[in-house]
């Protein structure tokens, strides 16, 4: 089953020339994403699954599929552990 990736409603985003800033309004913490991380988040929140998002990284940056998929999944886990994303499993994972 494919599930969408969404930021929690308490997370505000601000685009910058260098990427994107995420502000967690609950505690005032923020994260500055570079352009690559911002592109990953944009693809995921627009409905792409992690595999398709990884394929975008491969075509844009010329990295290997395994590295791109690892990067996307690691990024998702960081956002989830920070409490910025709804906890929904993505394709290819269980639990």
Backbone as XML, in Angstrom:
<?xml version="1.0"?>
<chain id="A" units="angstrom">
  <residue number="1" name="UNK">
    <atom name="N" x="0.849" y="-1.181" z="0.000"/>
    <atom name="CA" x="0.000" y="0.000" z="0.000"/>
    <atom name="C" x="0.891" y="1.240" z="0.000"/>
  </residue>
  <residue number="2" name="UNK">
    <atom name="N" x="0.567" y="2.191" z="-0.826"/>
    <atom name="CA" x="1.304" y="3.445" z="-0.879"/>
    <atom name="C" x="0.623" y="4.459" z="0.024"/>
  </residue>
  <residue number="3" name="UNK">
    <atom name="N" x="1.406" y="5.117" z="0.845"/>
    <atom name="CA" x="0.875" y="6.163" z="1.713"/>
    <atom name="C" x="1.613" y="7.447" z="1.426"/>
  </residue>
  <residue number="4" name="UNK">
    <atom name="N" x="0.920" y="8.530" z="1.583"/>
    <atom name="CA" x="1.543" y="9.815" z="1.310"/>
    <atom name="C" x="2.418" y="10.248" z="2.470"/>
  </residue>
  <residue number="5" name="UNK">
    <atom name="N" x="3.403" y="11.035" z="2.149"/>
    <atom name="CA" x="4.286" y="11.621" z="3.137"/>
    <atom name="C" x="3.803" y="13.038" z="3.384"/>
  </residue>
  <residue number="6" name="UNK">
    <atom name="N" x="3.535" y="13.340" z="4.650"/>
    <atom name="CA" x="3.056" y="14.674" z="4.992"/>
    <atom name="C" x="3.761" y="15.171" z="6.239"/>
  </residue>
  <residue number="7" name="UNK">
    <atom name="N" x="4.061" y="16.457" z="6.221"/>
    <atom name="CA" x="4.588" y="17.091" z="7.416"/>
    <atom name="C" x="3.444" y="17.298" z="8.402"/>
  </residue>
  <residue number="8" name="UNK">
    <atom name="N" x="3.746" y="17.237" z="9.683"/>
    <atom name="CA" x="2.734" y="17.538" z="10.689"/>
    <atom name="C" x="2.279" y="18.989" z="10.540"/>
  </residue>
  <residue number="9" name="UNK">
    <atom name="N" x="1.086" y="19.266" z="11.026"/>
    <atom name="CA" x="0.532" y="20.614" z="10.919"/>
    <atom name="C" x="1.302" y="21.623" z="11.772"/>
  </residue>
  <residue number="10" name="UNK">
    <atom name="N" x="2.072" y="21.169" z="12.725"/>
    <atom name="CA" x="2.866" y="22.077" z="13.566"/>
    <atom name="C" x="4.224" y="22.411" z="12.943"/>
  </residue>
  <residue number="11" name="UNK">
    <atom name="N" x="4.446" y="21.960" z="11.699"/>
    <atom name="CA" x="5.702" y="22.238" z="11.009"/>
    <atom name="C" x="5.447" y="23.279" z="9.922"/>
  </residue>
  <residue number="12" name="UNK">
    <atom name="N" x="6.182" y="24.372" z="10.003"/>
    <atom name="CA" x="6.104" y="25.437" z="9.013"/>
    <atom name="C" x="7.329" y="25.348" z="8.118"/>
  </residue>
  <residue number="13" name="UNK">
    <atom name="N" x="7.144" y="25.604" z="6.821"/>
    <atom name="CA" x="8.272" y="25.580" z="5.889"/>
    <atom name="C" x="8.501" y="26.965" z="5.300"/>
  </residue>
  <residue number="14" name="UNK">
    <atom name="N" x="9.761" y="27.272" z="5.076"/>
    <atom name="CA" x="10.140" y="28.526" z="4.436"/>
    <atom name="C" x="11.206" y="28.202" z="3.402"/>
  </residue>
  <residue number="15" name="UNK">
    <atom name="N" x="10.936" y="28.531" z="2.147"/>
    <atom name="CA" x="11.912" y="28.309" z="1.088"/>
    <atom name="C" x="13.013" y="29.363" z="1.170"/>
  </residue>
  <residue number="16" name="UNK">
    <atom name="N" x="14.243" y="28.926" z="0.904"/>
    <atom name="CA" x="15.389" y="29.831" z="0.859"/>
    <atom name="C" x="16.119" y="29.606" z="-0.456"/>
  </residue>
  <residue number="17" name="UNK">
    <atom name="N" x="17.097" y="30.443" z="-0.741"/>
    <atom name="CA" x="17.912" y="30.251" z="-1.950"/>
    <atom name="C" x="18.725" y="28.968" z="-1.882"/>
  </residue>
  <residue number="18" name="UNK">
    <atom name="N" x="18.984" y="28.497" z="-0.666"/>
    <atom name="CA" x="19.826" y="27.325" z="-0.469"/>
    <atom name="C" x="19.046" y="26.064" z="-0.123"/>
  </residue>
  <residue number="19" name="UNK">
    <atom name="N" x="17.724" y="26.115" z="-0.143"/>
    <atom name="CA" x="16.935" y="24.940" z="0.185"/>
    <atom name="C" x="15.637" y="25.276" z="0.875"/>
  </residue>
  <residue number="20" name="UNK">
    <atom name="N" x="15.488" y="24.775" z="2.099"/>
    <atom name="CA" x="14.225" y="24.900" z="2.815"/>
    <atom name="C" x="14.499" y="24.871" z="4.313"/>
  </residue>
  <residue number="21" name="UNK">
    <atom name="N" x="13.744" y="25.653" z="5.058"/>
    <atom name="CA" x="13.822" y="25.616" z="6.514"/>
    <atom name="C" x="12.516" y="25.026" z="7.026"/>
  </residue>
  <residue number="22" name="UNK">
    <atom name="N" x="12.646" y="24.079" z="7.960"/>
    <atom name="CA" x="11.495" y="23.482" z="8.627"/>
    <atom name="C" x="11.495" y="23.974" z="10.062"/>
  </residue>
  <residue number="23" name="UNK">
    <atom name="N" x="10.393" y="24.532" z="10.514"/>
    <atom name="CA" x="10.260" y="25.012" z="11.883"/>
    <atom name="C" x="9.211" y="24.186" z="12.602"/>
  </residue>
  <residue number="24" name="UNK">
    <atom name="N" x="9.621" y="23.549" z="13.693"/>
    <atom name="CA" x="8.697" y="22.812" z="14.547"/>
    <atom name="C" x="8.163" y="23.804" z="15.568"/>
  </residue>
  <residue number="25" name="UNK">
    <atom name="N" x="6.948" y="24.246" z="15.378"/>
    <atom name="CA" x="6.368" y="25.290" z="16.211"/>
    <atom name="C" x="6.114" y="24.836" z="17.648"/>
  </residue>
  <residue number="26" name="UNK">
    <atom name="N" x="6.121" y="23.538" z="17.907"/>
    <atom name="CA" x="5.900" y="23.050" z="19.278"/>
    <atom name="C" x="7.043" y="23.441" z="20.205"/>
  </residue>
  <residue number="27" name="UNK">
    <atom name="N" x="8.259" y="23.374" z="19.705"/>
    <atom name="CA" x="9.404" y="23.644" z="20.576"/>
    <atom name="C" x="10.349" y="24.691" z="20.047"/>
  </residue>
  <residue number="28" name="UNK">
    <atom name="N" x="10.058" y="25.215" z="18.860"/>
    <atom name="CA" x="10.901" y="26.245" z="18.289"/>
    <atom name="C" x="12.163" y="25.734" z="17.613"/>
  </residue>
  <residue number="29" name="UNK">
    <atom name="N" x="12.312" y="24.431" z="17.473"/>
    <atom name="CA" x="13.481" y="23.879" z="16.774"/>
    <atom name="C" x="13.301" y="24.035" z="15.276"/>
  </residue>
  <residue number="30" name="UNK">
    <atom name="N" x="14.413" y="24.205" z="14.590"/>
    <atom name="CA" x="14.335" y="24.286" z="13.139"/>
    <atom name="C" x="15.431" y="23.478" z="12.489"/>
  </residue>
  <residue number="31" name="UNK">
    <atom name="N" x="15.188" y="23.103" z="11.248"/>
    <atom name="CA" x="16.122" y="22.338" z="10.438"/>
    <atom name="C" x="16.306" y="23.072" z="9.130"/>
  </residue>
  <residue number="32" name="UNK">
    <atom name="N" x="17.533" y="23.193" z="8.711"/>
    <atom name="CA" x="17.828" y="23.812" z="7.423"/>
    <atom name="C" x="18.197" y="22.707" z="6.454"/>
  </residue>
  <residue number="33" name="UNK">
    <atom name="N" x="17.388" y="22.564" z="5.413"/>
    <atom name="CA" x="17.617" y="21.539" z="4.399"/>
    <atom name="C" x="18.343" y="22.145" z="3.221"/>
  </residue>
  <residue number="34" name="UNK">
    <atom name="N" x="19.347" y="21.439" z="2.712"/>
    <atom name="CA" x="19.998" y="21.910" z="1.496"/>
    <atom name="C" x="19.089" y="21.635" z="0.299"/>
  </residue>
  <residue number="35" name="UNK">
    <atom name="N" x="19.507" y="22.029" z="-0.884"/>
    <atom name="CA" x="18.636" y="21.899" z="-2.056"/>
    <atom name="C" x="18.294" y="20.441" z="-2.362"/>
  </residue>
  <residue number="36" name="UNK">
    <atom name="N" x="19.215" y="19.534" z="-2.114"/>
    <atom name="CA" x="18.944" y="18.119" z="-2.373"/>
    <atom name="C" x="17.890" y="17.592" z="-1.414"/>
  </residue>
  <residue number="37" name="UNK">
    <atom name="N" x="18.041" y="17.875" z="-0.133"/>
    <atom name="CA" x="17.057" y="17.427" z="0.859"/>
    <atom name="C" x="15.694" y="18.069" z="0.594"/>
  </residue>
  <residue number="38" name="UNK">
    <atom name="N" x="15.698" y="19.342" z="0.212"/>
    <atom name="CA" x="14.447" y="20.026" z="-0.107"/>
    <atom name="C" x="13.760" y="19.360" z="-1.300"/>
  </residue>
  <residue number="39" name="UNK">
    <atom name="N" x="14.552" y="18.957" z="-2.303"/>
    <atom name="CA" x="13.982" y="18.279" z="-3.476"/>
    <atom name="C" x="13.403" y="16.920" z="-3.083"/>
  </residue>
  <residue number="40" name="UNK">
    <atom name="N" x="14.092" y="16.205" z="-2.210"/>
    <atom name="CA" x="13.569" y="14.915" z="-1.735"/>
    <atom name="C" x="12.232" y="15.123" z="-1.043"/>
  </residue>
  <residue number="41" name="UNK">
    <atom name="N" x="12.176" y="16.078" z="-0.128"/>
    <atom name="CA" x="10.931" y="16.334" z="0.595"/>
    <atom name="C" x="9.818" y="16.771" z="-0.349"/>
  </residue>
  <residue number="42" name="UNK">
    <atom name="N" x="10.146" y="17.618" z="-1.300"/>
    <atom name="CA" x="9.135" y="18.069" z="-2.264"/>
    <atom name="C" x="8.558" y="16.901" z="-3.045"/>
  </residue>
  <residue number="43" name="UNK">
    <atom name="N" x="9.422" y="16.018" z="-3.542"/>
    <atom name="CA" x="8.939" y="14.860" z="-4.296"/>
    <atom name="C" x="8.041" y="13.983" z="-3.438"/>
  </residue>
  <residue number="44" name="UNK">
    <atom name="N" x="8.461" y="13.736" z="-2.207"/>
    <atom name="CA" x="7.687" y="12.869" z="-1.325"/>
    <atom name="C" x="6.344" y="13.473" z="-0.957"/>
  </residue>
  <residue number="45" name="UNK">
    <atom name="N" x="6.311" y="14.768" z="-0.668"/>
    <atom name="CA" x="5.053" y="15.388" z="-0.265"/>
    <atom name="C" x="4.118" y="15.627" z="-1.442"/>
  </residue>
  <residue number="46" name="UNK">
    <atom name="N" x="4.643" y="15.547" z="-2.646"/>
    <atom name="CA" x="3.784" y="15.653" z="-3.834"/>
    <atom name="C" x="3.275" y="14.308" z="-4.306"/>
  </residue>
  <residue number="47" name="UNK">
    <atom name="N" x="3.560" y="13.259" z="-3.529"/>
    <atom name="CA" x="2.985" y="11.958" z="-3.832"/>
    <atom name="C" x="3.931" y="10.919" z="-4.379"/>
  </residue>
  <residue number="48" name="UNK">
    <atom name="N" x="5.186" y="11.254" z="-4.626"/>
    <atom name="CA" x="6.140" y="10.250" z="-5.089"/>
    <atom name="C" x="6.474" y="9.303" z="-3.955"/>
  </residue>
  <residue number="49" name="UNK">
    <atom name="N" x="6.677" y="8.055" z="-4.284"/>
    <atom name="CA" x="7.113" y="7.107" z="-3.265"/>
    <atom name="C" x="8.637" y="7.190" z="-3.145"/>
  </residue>
  <residue number="50" name="UNK">
    <atom name="N" x="9.209" y="6.598" z="-2.106"/>
    <atom name="CA" x="10.658" y="6.686" z="-1.918"/>
    <atom name="C" x="11.474" y="6.160" z="-3.100"/>
  </residue>
  <residue number="51" name="UNK">
    <atom name="N" x="10.993" y="5.100" z="-3.742"/>
    <atom name="CA" x="11.737" y="4.534" z="-4.877"/>
    <atom name="C" x="11.780" y="5.517" z="-6.056"/>
  </residue>
  <residue number="52" name="UNK">
    <atom name="N" x="10.646" y="6.131" z="-6.368"/>
    <atom name="CA" x="10.585" y="7.101" z="-7.456"/>
    <atom name="C" x="11.417" y="8.329" z="-7.121"/>
  </residue>
  <residue number="53" name="UNK">
    <atom name="N" x="11.386" y="8.738" z="-5.876"/>
    <atom name="CA" x="12.196" y="9.869" z="-5.431"/>
    <atom name="C" x="13.676" y="9.542" z="-5.581"/>
  </residue>
  <residue number="54" name="UNK">
    <atom name="N" x="14.063" y="8.327" z="-5.222"/>
    <atom name="CA" x="15.453" y="7.903" z="-5.387"/>
    <atom name="C" x="15.856" y="7.907" z="-6.859"/>
  </residue>
  <residue number="55" name="UNK">
    <atom name="N" x="14.961" y="7.482" z="-7.733"/>
    <atom name="CA" x="15.250" y="7.492" z="-9.174"/>
    <atom name="C" x="15.501" y="8.916" z="-9.659"/>
  </residue>
  <residue number="56" name="UNK">
    <atom name="N" x="14.783" y="9.884" z="-9.102"/>
    <atom name="CA" x="15.020" y="11.287" z="-9.436"/>
    <atom name="C" x="16.447" y="11.686" z="-9.039"/>
  </residue>
  <residue number="57" name="UNK">
    <atom name="N" x="16.894" y="11.268" z="-7.861"/>
    <atom name="CA" x="18.254" y="11.584" z="-7.427"/>
    <atom name="C" x="19.297" y="10.967" z="-8.345"/>
  </residue>
  <residue number="58" name="UNK">
    <atom name="N" x="19.036" y="9.740" z="-8.774"/>
    <atom name="CA" x="19.962" y="9.058" z="-9.688"/>
    <atom name="C" x="20.089" y="9.844" z="-10.981"/>
  </residue>
  <residue number="59" name="UNK">
    <atom name="N" x="18.959" y="10.248" z="-11.549"/>
    <atom name="CA" x="19.007" y="10.961" z="-12.828"/>
    <atom name="C" x="19.566" y="12.378" z="-12.684"/>
  </residue>
  <residue number="60" name="UNK">
    <atom name="N" x="19.297" y="13.033" z="-11.565"/>
    <atom name="CA" x="19.755" y="14.408" z="-11.393"/>
    <atom name="C" x="21.217" y="14.513" z="-10.978"/>
  </residue>
  <residue number="61" name="UNK">
    <atom name="N" x="21.661" y="13.592" z="-10.098"/>
    <atom name="CA" x="23.001" y="13.713" z="-9.537"/>
    <atom name="C" x="23.973" y="12.621" z="-9.984"/>
  </residue>
  <residue number="62" name="UNK">
    <atom name="N" x="23.468" y="11.633" z="-10.720"/>
    <atom name="CA" x="24.343" y="10.589" z="-11.238"/>
    <atom name="C" x="24.896" y="9.650" z="-10.179"/>
  </residue>
  <residue number="63" name="UNK">
    <atom name="N" x="24.161" y="9.482" z="-9.077"/>
    <atom name="CA" x="24.603" y="8.554" z="-8.041"/>
    <atom name="C" x="23.957" y="7.199" z="-8.273"/>
  </residue>
  <residue number="64" name="UNK">
    <atom name="N" x="24.452" y="6.171" z="-7.608"/>
    <atom name="CA" x="23.918" y="4.829" z="-7.759"/>
    <atom name="C" x="22.549" y="4.672" z="-7.121"/>
  </residue>
  <residue number="65" name="UNK">
    <atom name="N" x="21.782" y="3.704" z="-7.621"/>
    <atom name="CA" x="20.435" y="3.459" z="-7.097"/>
    <atom name="C" x="20.463" y="3.102" z="-5.617"/>
  </residue>
  <residue number="66" name="UNK">
    <atom name="N" x="21.387" y="2.241" z="-5.234"/>
    <atom name="CA" x="21.443" y="1.819" z="-3.834"/>
    <atom name="C" x="21.719" y="3.014" z="-2.917"/>
  </residue>
  <residue number="67" name="UNK">
    <atom name="N" x="22.640" y="3.873" z="-3.316"/>
    <atom name="CA" x="22.960" y="5.050" z="-2.515"/>
    <atom name="C" x="21.768" y="5.992" z="-2.431"/>
  </residue>
  <residue number="68" name="UNK">
    <atom name="N" x="21.103" y="6.211" z="-3.566"/>
    <atom name="CA" x="19.951" y="7.117" z="-3.591"/>
    <atom name="C" x="18.817" y="6.590" z="-2.706"/>
  </residue>
  <residue number="69" name="UNK">
    <atom name="N" x="18.523" y="5.302" z="-2.796"/>
    <atom name="CA" x="17.459" y="4.732" z="-1.967"/>
    <atom name="C" x="17.822" y="4.811" z="-0.490"/>
  </residue>
  <residue number="70" name="UNK">
    <atom name="N" x="19.066" y="4.557" z="-0.158"/>
    <atom name="CA" x="19.518" y="4.659" z="1.224"/>
    <atom name="C" x="19.381" y="6.090" z="1.729"/>
  </residue>
  <residue number="71" name="UNK">
    <atom name="N" x="19.780" y="7.051" z="0.897"/>
    <atom name="CA" x="19.687" y="8.459" z="1.286"/>
    <atom name="C" x="18.240" y="8.878" z="1.557"/>
  </residue>
  <residue number="72" name="UNK">
    <atom name="N" x="17.322" y="8.466" z="0.697"/>
    <atom name="CA" x="15.913" y="8.828" z="0.860"/>
    <atom name="C" x="15.354" y="8.208" z="2.137"/>
  </residue>
  <residue number="73" name="UNK">
    <atom name="N" x="15.629" y="6.929" z="2.362"/>
    <atom name="CA" x="15.098" y="6.268" z="3.560"/>
    <atom name="C" x="15.717" y="6.845" z="4.832"/>
  </residue>
  <residue number="74" name="UNK">
    <atom name="N" x="16.999" y="7.149" z="4.804"/>
    <atom name="CA" x="17.653" y="7.753" z="5.967"/>
    <atom name="C" x="17.055" y="9.116" z="6.269"/>
  </residue>
  <residue number="75" name="UNK">
    <atom name="N" x="16.841" y="9.912" z="5.232"/>
    <atom name="CA" x="16.243" y="11.235" z="5.388"/>
    <atom name="C" x="14.843" y="11.130" z="6.006"/>
  </residue>
  <residue number="76" name="UNK">
    <atom name="N" x="14.037" y="10.200" z="5.498"/>
    <atom name="CA" x="12.694" y="9.991" z="6.047"/>
    <atom name="C" x="12.756" y="9.609" z="7.520"/>
  </residue>
  <residue number="77" name="UNK">
    <atom name="N" x="13.673" y="8.741" z="7.879"/>
    <atom name="CA" x="13.789" y="8.317" z="9.269"/>
    <atom name="C" x="14.201" y="9.474" z="10.171"/>
  </residue>
  <residue number="78" name="UNK">
    <atom name="N" x="15.093" y="10.346" z="9.686"/>
    <atom name="CA" x="15.477" y="11.518" z="10.478"/>
    <atom name="C" x="14.274" y="12.429" z="10.720"/>
  </residue>
  <residue number="79" name="UNK">
    <atom name="N" x="13.490" y="12.660" z="9.685"/>
    <atom name="CA" x="12.317" y="13.517" z="9.842"/>
    <atom name="C" x="11.293" y="12.888" z="10.777"/>
  </residue>
  <residue number="80" name="UNK">
    <atom name="N" x="11.100" y="11.587" z="10.657"/>
    <atom name="CA" x="10.152" y="10.893" z="11.529"/>
    <atom name="C" x="10.622" y="10.922" z="12.981"/>
  </residue>
  <residue number="81" name="UNK">
    <atom name="N" x="11.899" y="10.642" z="13.201"/>
    <atom name="CA" x="12.392" y="10.610" z="14.580"/>
    <atom name="C" x="12.367" y="11.996" z="15.223"/>
  </residue>
  <residue number="82" name="UNK">
    <atom name="N" x="12.437" y="13.047" z="14.402"/>
    <atom name="CA" x="12.338" y="14.412" z="14.919"/>
    <atom name="C" x="10.884" y="14.822" z="15.149"/>
  </residue>
  <residue number="83" name="UNK">
    <atom name="N" x="9.942" y="13.960" z="14.762"/>
    <atom name="CA" x="8.521" y="14.253" z="14.959"/>
    <atom name="C" x="7.954" y="15.221" z="13.944"/>
  </residue>
  <residue number="84" name="UNK">
    <atom name="N" x="8.588" y="15.302" z="12.771"/>
    <atom name="CA" x="8.137" y="16.241" z="11.748"/>
    <atom name="C" x="7.170" y="15.627" z="10.754"/>
  </residue>
  <residue number="85" name="UNK">
    <atom name="N" x="7.211" y="14.300" z="10.609"/>
    <atom name="CA" x="6.348" y="13.600" z="9.655"/>
    <atom name="C" x="5.316" y="12.761" z="10.380"/>
  </residue>
  <residue number="86" name="UNK">
    <atom name="N" x="4.191" y="12.572" z="9.711"/>
    <atom name="CA" x="3.229" y="11.594" z="10.191"/>
    <atom name="C" x="3.899" y="10.234" z="10.117"/>
  </residue>
  <residue number="87" name="UNK">
    <atom name="N" x="3.673" y="9.410" z="11.105"/>
    <atom name="CA" x="4.292" y="8.087" z="11.137"/>
    <atom name="C" x="3.495" y="7.120" z="10.284"/>
  </residue>
  <residue number="88" name="UNK">
    <atom name="N" x="3.838" y="7.063" z="9.018"/>
    <atom name="CA" x="3.218" y="6.106" z="8.124"/>
    <atom name="C" x="4.319" y="5.379" z="7.380"/>
  </residue>
  <residue number="89" name="UNK">
    <atom name="N" x="4.195" y="4.070" z="7.230"/>
    <atom name="CA" x="5.234" y="3.327" z="6.522"/>
    <atom name="C" x="5.273" y="3.682" z="5.053"/>
  </residue>
  <residue number="90" name="UNK">
    <atom name="N" x="6.469" y="3.668" z="4.474"/>
    <atom name="CA" x="6.588" y="3.900" z="3.042"/>
    <atom name="C" x="6.741" y="2.552" z="2.352"/>
  </residue>
  <residue number="91" name="UNK">
    <atom name="N" x="6.732" y="2.562" z="1.042"/>
    <atom name="CA" x="6.832" y="1.327" z="0.268"/>
    <atom name="C" x="8.110" y="0.586" z="0.630"/>
  </residue>
  <residue number="92" name="UNK">
    <atom name="N" x="7.987" y="-0.721" z="0.719"/>
    <atom name="CA" x="9.161" y="-1.540" z="0.945"/>
    <atom name="C" x="9.530" y="-1.701" z="2.412"/>
  </residue>
  <residue number="93" name="UNK">
    <atom name="N" x="8.774" y="-1.115" z="3.318"/>
    <atom name="CA" x="9.085" y="-1.299" z="4.739"/>
    <atom name="C" x="7.895" y="-1.949" z="5.422"/>
  </residue>
  <residue number="94" name="UNK">
    <atom name="N" x="8.169" y="-2.513" z="6.556"/>
    <atom name="CA" x="7.092" y="-3.118" z="7.328"/>
    <atom name="C" x="6.986" y="-2.422" z="8.661"/>
  </residue>
  <residue number="95" name="UNK">
    <atom name="N" x="5.821" y="-2.537" z="9.266"/>
    <atom name="CA" x="5.638" y="-2.014" z="10.610"/>
    <atom name="C" x="5.178" y="-0.663" z="10.603"/>
  </residue>
</chain>
